[in-house]
Amino acid sequence: MKRLLKKLIQARTTSEDGELAAAEVISAEFARCGIESKIDSWDSNRANINARVKSSGQKAAILFACHHDVVGPGEAPWQYPPFGAVEADGKIYGRGSTDMKGGIAAAVTAICKIVGSGTKLQGDIIFVAAAGEETDSAGAQRFINSSDRPEKLAGVVIPEPTDFTIVTAHRGMLWLEVITSGKSAHGSAPELGINAITSMRHFLNELEKYDISAKSHELLGRCSMSVNTIVGGKTLNVVPDKCTVGIDIRTIPGADHQNIVADIKSIFERLRSENSQFDADVSIVRQVQSMETDRNCTFIRDFCSSLGVTETQAVGFTTDGPHFASLGAPVVIFGPGKPSLCHKPDEYIEIADLERAVKDYQSIILKFLT
């Protein structure tokens, strides 16, 4: 298991490098255990991998749905090389160790142990590691729309780092880009131009007053919104004719993404009615719906029972869960690793947590498939 995780970390799978190297690592591990797998690759370095352990078919299958891409290591210094997969002090360090190659290593190891034990399964084990969860969910959507799309699922398990909390709900994500357009002019004669940054300031002032129309959720609270990027102007002596901001909106069940976009456009119209020179546009950069699985459904009750847990929780971050929920089965997020370590320098995972996750995933498989 440690060997597998180290190889996965060393197969640097940023958006620039793609996921093919990690898919090949997982494929080799499955082959070592006598499990056939399939790599679906595109654009030279993008890849999904999926495998299926066949059974008698008397019960519905369980799908372990992972992602093997990672965010970049960033500019801040690391104690150990971000893709060095260094083992120290009972931990394995490296980008992706927590999010979520530790979960992948644990799930693959659990599946291999079940197969190696000769356990007779009544339902299939399906595994997928998808591309692009951190950027565009291209891999999850590609898998769901492919001929490998599974039918008759008991449930979907997503091994994201939850520190062994059972998560049944999370917020959605709506990333918007707003561009204000103006007219360039010499900086000494600003009255001859239309300053796009000034237009953006007027929009942002209005945006601060905007409240997304959605009833507060019992577990997830209210929607959140944050302006996280801004670009405008090229030189100090030219009135800027373009300004761009990126808005990160996290949504809850009941919040309609299209309605939010319509509300933004309504702000534009109001500002345009006050100033005919105001010009702006909005586009969706990325969106993922919120997710909520019925905490009282049979799958969740049995899942909790297999682990000796009585309660589930909700989280603010977003996963590929809503895409896999389109398969029509309950989705649960459960895995090793502390969420607070995701996307940070010196990301690591405790080896003891990996070992616990393997046992937990084995328990889940035995609970539902034997």
Residue, then its C-alpha position, 0 to 999 in steps of 0.5 A: m500500500k505504501r509502495l503504491l501511494k508513493k508511486l502515485i505521488q511520483a506520477r505527478t498528475t497536475s493539469e499540465d502533466g495529465e493523469l496517464a502516468a497514475a492510471e498506468v500505476i493503478s493498472a499495474e497494481f490491479a494486474r499484479c493482483g490478477i484484476e483486469s482494468k481498462i485505461d481510457s486516454w485522450d489528449s495524449n496525457r489525460a486518462n481515466i482507469n476503471a476495473r470491475v471484479k465480477s461476482s455471482g450478480q445476486k446483489a447490486a454493485i458498489l462503485f468506488a469513484c476516485h480522482h487521480d489529478v492533483v493541484g499544483p504544488g504552489e510557490a511556497p517552499w516545501q519541507y520535502p519535494p512535493f512529488g518526492a513521496v518521502e516517508a517520515d515520522g509515520k507519514i507519507y508526504g507529497r502533493g496528492s497524498t491526502d487529496m486523494k491518492g491516499g484514498i485511491a491506494a487504500a481502496v485499491t489495496a482493499i479490493c486486491k485483498i478481498v480478491g486475494s482472500g478468495t471471498k465469494l462475492q454476490g455483487d460486483i466491485i467497480f473502481v474508477a479513477a477519473a481525470g480532472e476533478e480539480t479543474d473540470s470534472a471531464g473524467a467523471q463526465r466521460f465515464i458516466n457517458s461511456s459504455d462503461r457506465p455501470e447499472k444496478l448500483a447499491g451505492v457509490v463510495i467516494p474516497e475523498p479525505t474526510d478524516f473518516t467522517i461519513v459525508t452525505a451532503h456538500r455544497g455546489m460550486l458556481w465559478l463566474e467570470v465577469i468582464t467590464s468593457g470600456k474605451s481606452a484613452h491616454g492617461s492624461a485625458p481620462e475623460l476621453g475614455i471609459n474606464a473598465i476598472t471604474s465600471m467594475r468598481h460600480f458592479l462590485n459595489e452592487l454585488e456586495k448588496y446581492d443576497i442569493s435567493a435560497k432558503s438556508h439548508e439545515l446542514l450546509g447553511r447559506c450560499s457563500m460568494s467570494v470575488n477571488t481574482i481581478v485583472g485590469g489595465k496594462t500600463l499606468n498611462v492608459v485608461p483600461d478598456k477591460c477588467t475581469v473578475g472571478i467569482d467563486i459561489r458555493t451553492i446549497p440545495g435549492a439554489d438555482h445556478q441559472n437564476i444566479v446568473a440571471d440576477i447578475k445580468s439584472i445588476f448589469e441592466r440596473l447599472r446600464s440604466e444609470n449610466s449608458q456607458f456601462d458595459a459588462d458580460v458574465s460567463i460560467v467558468r465551471q459549475v457543479q451542483s450541490m449534493e445531498t443523499d438521504r441520510n435515512c436511506t437503506f444504503i446509508r444506514d447499512f454503510c454506517s452500520s458497517l463502520g459502527v457510526t451513527e451520524t453523517q455530516a455535511v461539508g463545504f467543499t465540492t466533489d465529483g459526487p453530483h456527477f456520480a449521483s446521476l447514476g441513480a444510486p446513493v453517494v457517500i463520501f468517506g476516506p482517510g486524510k485530514p481535509s485541512l491539509c488539502h492544497k497546502p504545502d507539506e501535504y501528508i497522510e498518516i500511514a496509520d490512517l491508510e491502514r485503517a482505511v483499507k480495513d474500513y473499505q474491506s468491511i464495506i465491501l463485505k457488508f454489501l457484497t457478501 
